[in-house]
Amino acid sequence: MKKIEQELNEAKLTVKDKQFLYEECVKTVSSLEKLIKDHDNSRESRLKGLEKKIKSIKSQMQSSLKDLKVCLKYYYLNHIMIHLTDLLQLDK
């Protein structure tokens, strides 16, 4: 009878150990799922932030290009005016 009781107690301990291990696995899986979800959300927000920065930089580039075109036109017009002035002075 004692042997059966001892085997029963050992079986109960084994069940408790296995149950504890199972619960730890459930906690770990739950934690990993949460981390994956958080990482995914964080990734989405980082991507949106990068998209905003890219749009802002593109806008700045377009504005700079327009400014450059205006400056170049002014430069060439000024350069032409100088040459025309020189030519007119040569004719005199």
mmCIF file as gemmi writes it, N, C-alpha and C atoms, coordinates in Angstrom:
data_model
loop_
_atom_site.group_PDB
_atom_site.id
_atom_site.type_symbol
_atom_site.label_atom_id
_atom_site.label_alt_id
_atom_site.label_comp_id
_atom_site.label_asym_id
_atom_site.label_entity_id
_atom_site.label_seq_id
_atom_site.pdbx_PDB_ins_code
_atom_site.Cartn_x
_atom_site.Cartn_y
_atom_site.Cartn_z
_atom_site.occupancy
_atom_site.B_iso_or_equiv
_atom_site.pdbx_formal_charge
_atom_site.auth_seq_id
_atom_site.auth_asym_id
_atom_site.pdbx_PDB_model_num
ATOM 1 N N . MET Axp A 1 ? 0.815 -1.19 0 1 0 ? 1 A 1
ATOM 2 C CA . MET Axp A 1 ? 0 0 0 1 0 ? 1 A 1
ATOM 3 C C . MET Axp A 1 ? 0.866 1.265 0 1 0 ? 1 A 1
ATOM 4 N N . LYS Axp A 2 ? 1.958 1.226 0.802 1 0 ? 2 A 1
ATOM 5 C CA . LYS Axp A 2 ? 2.83 2.391 0.858 1 0 ? 2 A 1
ATOM 6 C C . LYS Axp A 2 ? 3.477 2.643 -0.5 1 0 ? 2 A 1
ATOM 7 N N . LYS Axp A 3 ? 3.805 1.568 -1.197 1 0 ? 3 A 1
ATOM 8 C CA . LYS Axp A 3 ? 4.43 1.728 -2.509 1 0 ? 3 A 1
ATOM 9 C C . LYS Axp A 3 ? 3.471 2.416 -3.473 1 0 ? 3 A 1
ATOM 10 N N . ILE Axp A 4 ? 2.202 2.052 -3.405 1 0 ? 4 A 1
ATOM 11 C CA . ILE Axp A 4 ? 1.195 2.671 -4.275 1 0 ? 4 A 1
ATOM 12 C C . ILE Axp A 4 ? 1.033 4.142 -3.921 1 0 ? 4 A 1
ATOM 13 N N . GLU Axp A 5 ? 1.008 4.449 -2.616 1 0 ? 5 A 1
ATOM 14 C CA . GLU Axp A 5 ? 0.9 5.837 -2.178 1 0 ? 5 A 1
ATOM 15 C C . GLU Axp A 5 ? 2.112 6.65 -2.632 1 0 ? 5 A 1
ATOM 16 N N . GLN Axp A 6 ? 3.296 6.013 -2.535 1 0 ? 6 A 1
ATOM 17 C CA . GLN Axp A 6 ? 4.514 6.698 -2.958 1 0 ? 6 A 1
ATOM 18 C C . GLN Axp A 6 ? 4.462 6.962 -4.473 1 0 ? 6 A 1
ATOM 19 N N . GLU Axp A 7 ? 4.041 5.981 -5.235 1 0 ? 7 A 1
ATOM 20 C CA . GLU Axp A 7 ? 3.934 6.155 -6.683 1 0 ? 7 A 1
ATOM 21 C C . GLU Axp A 7 ? 2.903 7.228 -7.025 1 0 ? 7 A 1
ATOM 22 N N . LEU Axp A 8 ? 1.804 7.248 -6.265 1 0 ? 8 A 1
ATOM 23 C CA . LEU Axp A 8 ? 0.769 8.255 -6.472 1 0 ? 8 A 1
ATOM 24 C C . LEU Axp A 8 ? 1.316 9.651 -6.182 1 0 ? 8 A 1
ATOM 25 N N . ASN Axp A 9 ? 2.061 9.799 -5.073 1 0 ? 9 A 1
ATOM 26 C CA . ASN Axp A 9 ? 2.672 11.092 -4.732 1 0 ? 9 A 1
ATOM 27 C C . ASN Axp A 9 ? 3.675 11.523 -5.804 1 0 ? 9 A 1
ATOM 28 N N . GLU Axp A 10 ? 4.466 10.578 -6.289 1 0 ? 10 A 1
ATOM 29 C CA . GLU Axp A 10 ? 5.42 10.884 -7.35 1 0 ? 10 A 1
ATOM 30 C C . GLU Axp A 10 ? 4.692 11.314 -8.625 1 0 ? 10 A 1
ATOM 31 N N . ALA Axp A 11 ? 3.602 10.646 -8.925 1 0 ? 11 A 1
ATOM 32 C CA . ALA Axp A 11 ? 2.809 10.999 -10.103 1 0 ? 11 A 1
ATOM 33 C C . ALA Axp A 11 ? 2.214 12.396 -9.938 1 0 ? 11 A 1
ATOM 34 N N . LYS Axp A 12 ? 1.736 12.71 -8.726 1 0 ? 12 A 1
ATOM 35 C CA . LYS Axp A 12 ? 1.191 14.044 -8.459 1 0 ? 12 A 1
ATOM 36 C C . LYS Axp A 12 ? 2.271 15.109 -8.635 1 0 ? 12 A 1
ATOM 37 N N . LEU Axp A 13 ? 3.483 14.832 -8.121 1 0 ? 13 A 1
ATOM 38 C CA . LEU Axp A 13 ? 4.589 15.778 -8.278 1 0 ? 13 A 1
ATOM 39 C C . LEU Axp A 13 ? 4.943 15.964 -9.76 1 0 ? 13 A 1
ATOM 40 N N . THR Axp A 14 ? 4.944 14.863 -10.494 1 0 ? 14 A 1
ATOM 41 C CA . THR Axp A 14 ? 5.239 14.937 -11.923 1 0 ? 14 A 1
ATOM 42 C C . THR Axp A 14 ? 4.186 15.775 -12.633 1 0 ? 14 A 1
ATOM 43 N N . VAL Axp A 15 ? 2.911 15.573 -12.259 1 0 ? 15 A 1
ATOM 44 C CA . VAL Axp A 15 ? 1.83 16.355 -12.864 1 0 ? 15 A 1
ATOM 45 C C . VAL Axp A 15 ? 2.001 17.826 -12.521 1 0 ? 15 A 1
ATOM 46 N N . LYS Axp A 16 ? 2.338 18.13 -11.281 1 0 ? 16 A 1
ATOM 47 C CA . LYS Axp A 16 ? 2.544 19.529 -10.874 1 0 ? 16 A 1
ATOM 48 C C . LYS Axp A 16 ? 3.701 20.146 -11.651 1 0 ? 16 A 1
ATOM 49 N N . ASP Axp A 17 ? 4.797 19.387 -11.797 1 0 ? 17 A 1
ATOM 50 C CA . ASP Axp A 17 ? 5.941 19.89 -12.56 1 0 ? 17 A 1
ATOM 51 C C . ASP Axp A 17 ? 5.556 20.16 -14.012 1 0 ? 17 A 1
ATOM 52 N N . LYS Axp A 18 ? 4.834 19.205 -14.598 1 0 ? 18 A 1
ATOM 53 C CA . LYS Axp A 18 ? 4.414 19.366 -15.996 1 0 ? 18 A 1
ATOM 54 C C . LYS Axp A 18 ? 3.441 20.535 -16.14 1 0 ? 18 A 1
ATOM 55 N N . GLN Axp A 19 ? 2.554 20.702 -15.157 1 0 ? 19 A 1
ATOM 56 C CA . GLN Axp A 19 ? 1.6 21.803 -15.196 1 0 ? 19 A 1
ATOM 57 C C . GLN Axp A 19 ? 2.34 23.133 -15.077 1 0 ? 19 A 1
ATOM 58 N N . PHE Axp A 20 ? 3.321 23.198 -14.181 1 0 ? 20 A 1
ATOM 59 C CA . PHE Axp A 20 ? 4.121 24.407 -14.034 1 0 ? 20 A 1
ATOM 60 C C . PHE Axp A 20 ? 4.855 24.717 -15.34 1 0 ? 20 A 1
ATOM 61 N N . LEU Axp A 21 ? 5.453 23.686 -15.939 1 0 ? 21 A 1
ATOM 62 C CA . LEU Axp A 21 ? 6.155 23.864 -17.21 1 0 ? 21 A 1
ATOM 63 C C . LEU Axp A 21 ? 5.197 24.356 -18.289 1 0 ? 21 A 1
ATOM 64 N N . TYR Axp A 22 ? 4.004 23.78 -18.341 1 0 ? 22 A 1
ATOM 65 C CA . TYR Axp A 22 ? 3.004 24.191 -19.322 1 0 ? 22 A 1
ATOM 66 C C . TYR Axp A 22 ? 2.625 25.66 -19.118 1 0 ? 22 A 1
ATOM 67 N N . GLU Axp A 23 ? 2.37 26.039 -17.87 1 0 ? 23 A 1
ATOM 68 C CA . GLU Axp A 23 ? 1.999 27.429 -17.572 1 0 ? 23 A 1
ATOM 69 C C . GLU Axp A 23 ? 3.122 28.397 -17.946 1 0 ? 23 A 1
ATOM 70 N N . GLU Axp A 24 ? 4.363 28.001 -17.705 1 0 ? 24 A 1
ATOM 71 C CA . GLU Axp A 24 ? 5.503 28.834 -18.095 1 0 ? 24 A 1
ATOM 72 C C . GLU Axp A 24 ? 5.57 28.978 -19.619 1 0 ? 24 A 1
ATOM 73 N N . CYS Axp A 25 ? 5.303 27.894 -20.321 1 0 ? 25 A 1
ATOM 74 C CA . CYS Axp A 25 ? 5.291 27.945 -21.786 1 0 ? 25 A 1
ATOM 75 C C . CYS Axp A 25 ? 4.182 28.871 -22.284 1 0 ? 25 A 1
ATOM 76 N N . VAL Axp A 26 ? 3.012 28.799 -21.666 1 0 ? 26 A 1
ATOM 77 C CA . VAL Axp A 26 ? 1.896 29.665 -22.042 1 0 ? 26 A 1
ATOM 78 C C . VAL Axp A 26 ? 2.283 31.129 -21.811 1 0 ? 26 A 1
ATOM 79 N N . LYS Axp A 27 ? 2.905 31.417 -20.669 1 0 ? 27 A 1
ATOM 80 C CA . LYS Axp A 27 ? 3.342 32.785 -20.375 1 0 ? 27 A 1
ATOM 81 C C . LYS Axp A 27 ? 4.362 33.26 -21.417 1 0 ? 27 A 1
ATOM 82 N N . THR Axp A 28 ? 5.294 32.393 -21.757 1 0 ? 28 A 1
ATOM 83 C CA . THR Axp A 28 ? 6.331 32.751 -22.723 1 0 ? 28 A 1
ATOM 84 C C . THR Axp A 28 ? 5.721 33.024 -24.092 1 0 ? 28 A 1
ATOM 85 N N . VAL Axp A 29 ? 4.834 32.146 -24.528 1 0 ? 29 A 1
ATOM 86 C CA . VAL Axp A 29 ? 4.176 32.332 -25.826 1 0 ? 29 A 1
ATOM 87 C C . VAL Axp A 29 ? 3.363 33.623 -25.829 1 0 ? 29 A 1
ATOM 88 N N . SER Axp A 30 ? 2.634 33.87 -24.754 1 0 ? 30 A 1
ATOM 89 C CA . SER Axp A 30 ? 1.846 35.093 -24.638 1 0 ? 30 A 1
ATOM 90 C C . SER Axp A 30 ? 2.74 36.324 -24.702 1 0 ? 30 A 1
ATOM 91 N N . SER Axp A 31 ? 3.847 36.26 -23.984 1 0 ? 31 A 1
ATOM 92 C CA . SER Axp A 31 ? 4.795 37.379 -23.982 1 0 ? 31 A 1
ATOM 93 C C . SER Axp A 31 ? 5.381 37.603 -25.372 1 0 ? 31 A 1
ATOM 94 N N . LEU Axp A 32 ? 5.733 36.524 -26.047 1 0 ? 32 A 1
ATOM 95 C CA . LEU Axp A 32 ? 6.275 36.64 -27.407 1 0 ? 32 A 1
ATOM 96 C C . LEU Axp A 32 ? 5.248 37.211 -28.375 1 0 ? 32 A 1
ATOM 97 N N . GLU Axp A 33 ? 4.007 36.77 -28.243 1 0 ? 33 A 1
ATOM 98 C CA . GLU Axp A 33 ? 2.947 37.31 -29.106 1 0 ? 33 A 1
ATOM 99 C C . GLU Axp A 33 ? 2.79 38.812 -28.89 1 0 ? 33 A 1
ATOM 100 N N . LYS Axp A 34 ? 2.829 39.225 -27.627 1 0 ? 34 A 1
ATOM 101 C CA . LYS Axp A 34 ? 2.717 40.655 -27.309 1 0 ? 34 A 1
ATOM 102 C C . LYS Axp A 34 ? 3.901 41.428 -27.889 1 0 ? 34 A 1
ATOM 103 N N . LEU Axp A 35 ? 5.108 40.882 -27.743 1 0 ? 35 A 1
ATOM 104 C CA . LEU Axp A 35 ? 6.292 41.534 -28.297 1 0 ? 35 A 1
ATOM 105 C C . LEU Axp A 35 ? 6.192 41.678 -29.812 1 0 ? 35 A 1
ATOM 106 N N . ILE Axp A 36 ? 5.714 40.635 -30.466 1 0 ? 36 A 1
ATOM 107 C CA . ILE Axp A 36 ? 5.564 40.677 -31.927 1 0 ? 36 A 1
ATOM 108 C C . ILE Axp A 36 ? 4.562 41.756 -32.313 1 0 ? 36 A 1
ATOM 109 N N . LYS Axp A 37 ? 3.441 41.804 -31.607 1 0 ? 37 A 1
ATOM 110 C CA . LYS Axp A 37 ? 2.421 42.81 -31.898 1 0 ? 37 A 1
ATOM 111 C C . LYS Axp A 37 ? 2.963 44.219 -31.661 1 0 ? 37 A 1
ATOM 112 N N . ASP Axp A 38 ? 3.65 44.414 -30.526 1 0 ? 38 A 1
ATOM 113 C CA . ASP Axp A 38 ? 4.236 45.728 -30.219 1 0 ? 38 A 1
ATOM 114 C C . ASP Axp A 38 ? 5.268 46.125 -31.268 1 0 ? 38 A 1
ATOM 115 N N . HIS Axp A 39 ? 6.085 45.164 -31.66 1 0 ? 39 A 1
ATOM 116 C CA . HIS Axp A 39 ? 7.112 45.44 -32.673 1 0 ? 39 A 1
ATOM 117 C C . HIS Axp A 39 ? 6.458 45.819 -33.998 1 0 ? 39 A 1
ATOM 118 N N . ASP Axp A 40 ? 5.393 45.117 -34.355 1 0 ? 40 A 1
ATOM 119 C CA . ASP Axp A 40 ? 4.684 45.408 -35.599 1 0 ? 40 A 1
ATOM 120 C C . ASP Axp A 40 ? 4.089 46.812 -35.561 1 0 ? 40 A 1
ATOM 121 N N . ASN Axp A 41 ? 3.463 47.171 -34.429 1 0 ? 41 A 1
ATOM 122 C CA . ASN Axp A 41 ? 2.89 48.514 -34.286 1 0 ? 41 A 1
ATOM 123 C C . ASN Axp A 41 ? 3.983 49.58 -34.347 1 0 ? 41 A 1
ATOM 124 N N . SER Axp A 42 ? 5.087 49.301 -33.674 1 0 ? 42 A 1
ATOM 125 C CA . SER Axp A 42 ? 6.211 50.234 -33.676 1 0 ? 42 A 1
ATOM 126 C C . SER Axp A 42 ? 6.767 50.375 -35.083 1 0 ? 42 A 1
ATOM 127 N N . ARG Axp A 43 ? 6.847 49.28 -35.79 1 0 ? 43 A 1
ATOM 128 C CA . ARG Axp A 43 ? 7.36 49.283 -37.161 1 0 ? 43 A 1
ATOM 129 C C . ARG Axp A 43 ? 6.47 50.133 -38.054 1 0 ? 43 A 1
ATOM 130 N N . GLU Axp A 44 ? 5.168 49.979 -37.902 1 0 ? 44 A 1
ATOM 131 C CA . GLU Axp A 44 ? 4.223 50.765 -38.703 1 0 ? 44 A 1
ATOM 132 C C . GLU Axp A 44 ? 4.389 52.252 -38.453 1 0 ? 44 A 1
ATOM 133 N N . SER Axp A 45 ? 4.513 52.618 -37.177 1 0 ? 45 A 1
ATOM 134 C CA . SER Axp A 45 ? 4.647 54.049 -36.867 1 0 ? 45 A 1
ATOM 135 C C . SER Axp A 45 ? 5.984 54.587 -37.37 1 0 ? 45 A 1
ATOM 136 N N . ARG Axp A 46 ? 7.04 53.783 -37.282 1 0 ? 46 A 1
ATOM 137 C CA . ARG Axp A 46 ? 8.34 54.226 -37.812 1 0 ? 46 A 1
ATOM 138 C C . ARG Axp A 46 ? 8.267 54.402 -39.325 1 0 ? 46 A 1
ATOM 139 N N . LEU Axp A 47 ? 7.592 53.476 -40.007 1 0 ? 47 A 1
ATOM 140 C CA . LEU Axp A 47 ? 7.451 53.591 -41.458 1 0 ? 47 A 1
ATOM 141 C C . LEU Axp A 47 ? 6.666 54.84 -41.841 1 0 ? 47 A 1
ATOM 142 N N . LYS Axp A 48 ? 5.606 55.118 -41.098 1 0 ? 48 A 1
ATOM 143 C CA . LYS Axp A 48 ? 4.82 56.329 -41.372 1 0 ? 48 A 1
ATOM 144 C C . LYS Axp A 48 ? 5.663 57.575 -41.147 1 0 ? 48 A 1
ATOM 145 N N . GLY Axp A 49 ? 6.473 57.567 -40.088 1 0 ? 49 A 1
ATOM 146 C CA . GLY Axp A 49 ? 7.36 58.693 -39.815 1 0 ? 49 A 1
ATOM 147 C C . GLY Axp A 49 ? 8.368 58.888 -40.941 1 0 ? 49 A 1
ATOM 148 N N . LEU Axp A 50 ? 8.917 57.781 -41.431 1 0 ? 50 A 1
ATOM 149 C CA . LEU Axp A 50 ? 9.867 57.871 -42.541 1 0 ? 50 A 1
ATOM 150 C C . LEU Axp A 50 ? 9.202 58.389 -43.809 1 0 ? 50 A 1
ATOM 151 N N . GLU Axp A 51 ? 7.974 57.935 -44.059 1 0 ? 51 A 1
ATOM 152 C CA . GLU Axp A 51 ? 7.243 58.42 -45.232 1 0 ? 51 A 1
ATOM 153 C C . GLU Axp A 51 ? 7.021 59.926 -45.149 1 0 ? 51 A 1
ATOM 154 N N . LYS Axp A 52 ? 6.681 60.418 -43.968 1 0 ? 52 A 1
ATOM 155 C CA . LYS Axp A 52 ? 6.489 61.864 -43.784 1 0 ? 52 A 1
ATOM 156 C C . LYS Axp A 52 ? 7.791 62.615 -44.046 1 0 ? 52 A 1
ATOM 157 N N . LYS Axp A 53 ? 8.907 62.082 -43.525 1 0 ? 53 A 1
ATOM 158 C CA . LYS Axp A 53 ? 10.202 62.727 -43.738 1 0 ? 53 A 1
ATOM 159 C C . LYS Axp A 53 ? 10.553 62.749 -45.227 1 0 ? 53 A 1
ATOM 160 N N . ILE Axp A 54 ? 10.295 61.645 -45.911 1 0 ? 54 A 1
ATOM 161 C CA . ILE Axp A 54 ? 10.591 61.571 -47.343 1 0 ? 54 A 1
ATOM 162 C C . ILE Axp A 54 ? 9.776 62.6 -48.109 1 0 ? 54 A 1
ATOM 163 N N . LYS Axp A 55 ? 8.488 62.707 -47.791 1 0 ? 55 A 1
ATOM 164 C CA . LYS Axp A 55 ? 7.642 63.697 -48.461 1 0 ? 55 A 1
ATOM 165 C C . LYS Axp A 55 ? 8.149 65.114 -48.194 1 0 ? 55 A 1
ATOM 166 N N . SER Axp A 56 ? 8.543 65.376 -46.956 1 0 ? 56 A 1
ATOM 167 C CA . SER Axp A 56 ? 9.046 66.696 -46.597 1 0 ? 56 A 1
ATOM 168 C C . SER Axp A 56 ? 10.324 67.004 -47.368 1 0 ? 56 A 1
ATOM 169 N N . ILE Axp A 57 ? 11.219 66.036 -47.455 1 0 ? 57 A 1
ATOM 170 C CA . ILE Axp A 57 ? 12.481 66.233 -48.175 1 0 ? 57 A 1
ATOM 171 C C . ILE Axp A 57 ? 12.215 66.443 -49.661 1 0 ? 57 A 1
ATOM 172 N N . LYS Axp A 58 ? 11.278 65.68 -50.221 1 0 ? 58 A 1
ATOM 173 C CA . LYS Axp A 58 ? 10.931 65.862 -51.64 1 0 ? 58 A 1
ATOM 174 C C . LYS Axp A 58 ? 10.39 67.266 -51.889 1 0 ? 58 A 1
ATOM 175 N N . SER Axp A 59 ? 9.561 67.726 -50.978 1 0 ? 59 A 1
ATOM 176 C CA . SER Axp A 59 ? 9.009 69.075 -51.099 1 0 ? 59 A 1
ATOM 177 C C . SER Axp A 59 ? 10.118 70.118 -51.036 1 0 ? 59 A 1
ATOM 178 N N . GLN Axp A 60 ? 11.045 69.937 -50.107 1 0 ? 60 A 1
ATOM 179 C CA . GLN Axp A 60 ? 12.182 70.853 -49.998 1 0 ? 60 A 1
ATOM 180 C C . GLN Axp A 60 ? 13.032 70.822 -51.261 1 0 ? 60 A 1
ATOM 181 N N . MET Axp A 61 ? 13.215 69.623 -51.82 1 0 ? 61 A 1
ATOM 182 C CA . MET Axp A 61 ? 13.997 69.498 -53.044 1 0 ? 61 A 1
ATOM 183 C C . MET Axp A 61 ? 13.33 70.247 -54.192 1 0 ? 61 A 1
ATOM 184 N N . GLN Axp A 62 ? 12.012 70.1 -54.317 1 0 ? 62 A 1
ATOM 185 C CA . GLN Axp A 62 ? 11.287 70.79 -55.377 1 0 ? 62 A 1
ATOM 186 C C . GLN Axp A 62 ? 11.38 72.302 -55.196 1 0 ? 62 A 1
ATOM 187 N N . SER Axp A 63 ? 11.238 72.761 -53.987 1 0 ? 63 A 1
ATOM 188 C CA . SER Axp A 63 ? 11.345 74.189 -53.703 1 0 ? 63 A 1
ATOM 189 C C . SER Axp A 63 ? 12.746 74.697 -54.032 1 0 ? 63 A 1
ATOM 190 N N . SER Axp A 64 ? 13.749 73.93 -53.635 1 0 ? 64 A 1
ATOM 191 C CA . SER Axp A 64 ? 15.136 74.313 -53.919 1 0 ? 64 A 1
ATOM 192 C C . SER Axp A 64 ? 15.398 74.336 -55.416 1 0 ? 64 A 1
ATOM 193 N N . LEU Axp A 65 ? 14.825 73.374 -56.129 1 0 ? 65 A 1
ATOM 194 C CA . LEU Axp A 65 ? 14.995 73.325 -57.576 1 0 ? 65 A 1
ATOM 195 C C . LEU Axp A 65 ? 14.371 74.553 -58.237 1 0 ? 65 A 1
ATOM 196 N N . LYS Axp A 66 ? 13.197 74.941 -57.775 1 0 ? 66 A 1
ATOM 197 C CA . LYS Axp A 66 ? 12.555 76.147 -58.307 1 0 ? 66 A 1
ATOM 198 C C . LYS Axp A 66 ? 13.422 77.374 -58.038 1 0 ? 66 A 1
ATOM 199 N N . ASP Axp A 67 ? 13.934 77.47 -56.8 1 0 ? 67 A 1
ATOM 200 C CA . ASP Axp A 67 ? 14.806 78.592 -56.45 1 0 ? 67 A 1
ATOM 201 C C . ASP Axp A 67 ? 16.059 78.602 -57.322 1 0 ? 67 A 1
ATOM 202 N N . LEU Axp A 68 ? 16.604 77.431 -57.548 1 0 ? 68 A 1
ATOM 203 C CA . LEU Axp A 68 ? 17.8 77.319 -58.378 1 0 ? 68 A 1
ATOM 204 C C . LEU Axp A 68 ? 17.51 77.777 -59.803 1 0 ? 68 A 1
ATOM 205 N N . LYS Axp A 69 ? 16.374 77.356 -60.325 1 0 ? 69 A 1
ATOM 206 C CA . LYS Axp A 69 ? 16.001 77.765 -61.685 1 0 ? 69 A 1
ATOM 207 C C . LYS Axp A 69 ? 15.869 79.285 -61.773 1 0 ? 69 A 1
ATOM 208 N N . VAL Axp A 70 ? 15.248 79.886 -60.784 1 0 ? 70 A 1
ATOM 209 C CA . VAL Axp A 70 ? 15.097 81.341 -60.763 1 0 ? 70 A 1
ATOM 210 C C . VAL Axp A 70 ? 16.468 82.005 -60.699 1 0 ? 70 A 1
ATOM 211 N N . CYS Axp A 71 ? 17.33 81.48 -59.846 1 0 ? 71 A 1
ATOM 212 C CA . CYS Axp A 71 ? 18.678 82.048 -59.715 1 0 ? 71 A 1
ATOM 213 C C . CYS Axp A 71 ? 19.454 81.913 -61.016 1 0 ? 71 A 1
ATOM 214 N N . LEU Axp A 72 ? 19.327 80.764 -61.66 1 0 ? 72 A 1
ATOM 215 C CA . LEU Axp A 72 ? 20.03 80.564 -62.928 1 0 ? 72 A 1
ATOM 216 C C . LEU Axp A 72 ? 19.506 81.509 -64.002 1 0 ? 72 A 1
ATOM 217 N N . LYS Axp A 73 ? 18.198 81.671 -64.053 1 0 ? 73 A 1
ATOM 218 C CA . LYS Axp A 73 ? 17.622 82.607 -65.024 1 0 ? 73 A 1
ATOM 219 C C . LYS Axp A 73 ? 18.146 84.018 -64.762 1 0 ? 73 A 1
ATOM 220 N N . TYR Axp A 74 ? 18.153 84.409 -63.5 1 0 ? 74 A 1
ATOM 221 C CA . TYR Axp A 74 ? 18.647 85.738 -63.137 1 0 ? 74 A 1
ATOM 222 C C . TYR Axp A 74 ? 20.122 85.867 -63.515 1 0 ? 74 A 1
ATOM 223 N N . TYR Axp A 75 ? 20.899 84.829 -63.211 1 0 ? 75 A 1
ATOM 224 C CA . TYR Axp A 75 ? 22.321 84.847 -63.53 1 0 ? 75 A 1
ATOM 225 C C . TYR Axp A 75 ? 22.532 85.003 -65.039 1 0 ? 75 A 1
ATOM 226 N N . TYR Axp A 76 ? 21.835 84.182 -65.83 1 0 ? 76 A 1
ATOM 227 C CA . TYR Axp A 76 ? 22.005 84.253 -67.28 1 0 ? 76 A 1
ATOM 228 C C . TYR Axp A 76 ? 21.521 85.585 -67.839 1 0 ? 76 A 1
ATOM 229 N N . LEU Axp A 77 ? 20.409 86.065 -67.316 1 0 ? 77 A 1
ATOM 230 C CA . LEU Axp A 77 ? 19.922 87.372 -67.78 1 0 ? 77 A 1
ATOM 231 C C . LEU Axp A 77 ? 20.928 88.471 -67.437 1 0 ? 77 A 1
ATOM 232 N N . ASN Axp A 78 ? 21.458 88.397 -66.247 1 0 ? 78 A 1
ATOM 233 C CA . ASN Axp A 78 ? 22.455 89.369 -65.825 1 0 ? 78 A 1
ATOM 234 C C . ASN Axp A 78 ? 23.705 89.268 -66.715 1 0 ? 78 A 1
ATOM 235 N N . HIS Axp A 79 ? 24.112 88.038 -66.987 1 0 ? 79 A 1
ATOM 236 C CA . HIS Axp A 79 ? 25.27 87.796 -67.831 1 0 ? 79 A 1
ATOM 237 C C . HIS Axp A 79 ? 25.036 88.334 -69.249 1 0 ? 79 A 1
ATOM 238 N N . ILE Axp A 80 ? 23.848 88.106 -69.769 1 0 ? 80 A 1
ATOM 239 C CA . ILE Axp A 80 ? 23.499 88.614 -71.102 1 0 ? 80 A 1
ATOM 240 C C . ILE Axp A 80 ? 23.494 90.141 -71.095 1 0 ? 80 A 1
ATOM 241 N N . MET Axp A 81 ? 22.94 90.713 -70.039 1 0 ? 81 A 1
ATOM 242 C CA . MET Axp A 81 ? 22.887 92.175 -69.944 1 0 ? 81 A 1
ATOM 243 C C . MET Axp A 81 ? 24.297 92.766 -69.919 1 0 ? 81 A 1
ATOM 244 N N . ILE Axp A 82 ? 25.195 92.13 -69.219 1 0 ? 82 A 1
ATOM 245 C CA . ILE Axp A 82 ? 26.568 92.609 -69.156 1 0 ? 82 A 1
ATOM 246 C C . ILE Axp A 82 ? 27.196 92.571 -70.554 1 0 ? 82 A 1
ATOM 247 N N . HIS Axp A 83 ? 26.983 91.462 -71.263 1 0 ? 83 A 1
ATOM 248 C CA . HIS Axp A 83 ? 27.531 91.345 -72.614 1 0 ? 83 A 1
ATOM 249 C C . HIS Axp A 83 ? 26.899 92.354 -73.563 1 0 ? 83 A 1
ATOM 250 N N . LEU Axp A 84 ? 25.613 92.548 -73.435 1 0 ? 84 A 1
ATOM 251 C CA . LEU Axp A 84 ? 24.949 93.534 -74.284 1 0 ? 84 A 1
ATOM 252 C C . LEU Axp A 84 ? 25.475 94.941 -73.997 1 0 ? 84 A 1
ATOM 253 N N . THR Axp A 85 ? 25.657 95.221 -72.714 1 0 ? 85 A 1
ATOM 254 C CA . THR Axp A 85 ? 26.202 96.525 -72.33 1 0 ? 85 A 1
ATOM 255 C C . THR Axp A 85 ? 27.601 96.695 -72.916 1 0 ? 85 A 1
ATOM 256 N N . ASP Axp A 86 ? 28.414 95.628 -72.81 1 0 ? 86 A 1
ATOM 257 C CA . ASP Axp A 86 ? 29.756 95.689 -73.393 1 0 ? 86 A 1
ATOM 258 C C . ASP Axp A 86 ? 29.711 95.903 -74.901 1 0 ? 86 A 1
ATOM 259 N N . LEU Axp A 87 ? 28.788 95.216 -75.555 1 0 ? 87 A 1
ATOM 260 C CA . LEU Axp A 87 ? 28.66 95.36 -77.016 1 0 ? 87 A 1
ATOM 261 C C . LEU Axp A 87 ? 28.197 96.766 -77.38 1 0 ? 87 A 1
ATOM 262 N N . LEU Axp A 88 ? 27.266 97.294 -76.608 1 0 ? 88 A 1
ATOM 263 C CA . LEU Axp A 88 ? 26.781 98.643 -76.891 1 0 ? 88 A 1
ATOM 264 C C . LEU Axp A 88 ? 27.885 99.675 -76.675 1 0 ? 88 A 1
ATOM 265 N N . GLN Axp A 89 ? 28.717 99.436 -75.695 1 0 ? 89 A 1
ATOM 266 C CA . GLN Axp A 89 ? 29.81 100.37 -75.43 1 0 ? 89 A 1
ATOM 267 C C . GLN Axp A 89 ? 30.883 100.273 -76.521 1 0 ? 89 A 1
ATOM 268 N N . LEU Axp A 90 ? 31.019 99.082 -77.093 1 0 ? 90 A 1
ATOM 269 C CA . LEU Axp A 90 ? 31.98 98.926 -78.18 1 0 ? 90 A 1
ATOM 270 C C . LEU Axp A 90 ? 31.532 99.675 -79.426 1 0 ? 90 A 1
ATOM 271 N N . ASP Axp A 91 ? 30.232 99.712 -79.634 1 0 ? 91 A 1
ATOM 272 C CA . ASP Axp A 91 ? 29.675 100.403 -80.805 1 0 ? 91 A 1
ATOM 273 C C . ASP Axp A 91 ? 29.861 101.897 -80.679 1 0 ? 91 A 1
ATOM 274 N N . LYS Axp A 92 ? 30 102.411 -79.523 1 0 ? 92 A 1
ATOM 275 C CA . LYS Axp A 92 ? 30.099 103.858 -79.329 1 0 ? 92 A 1
ATOM 276 C C . LYS Axp A 92 ? 31.438 104.366 -79.686 1 0 ? 92 A 1
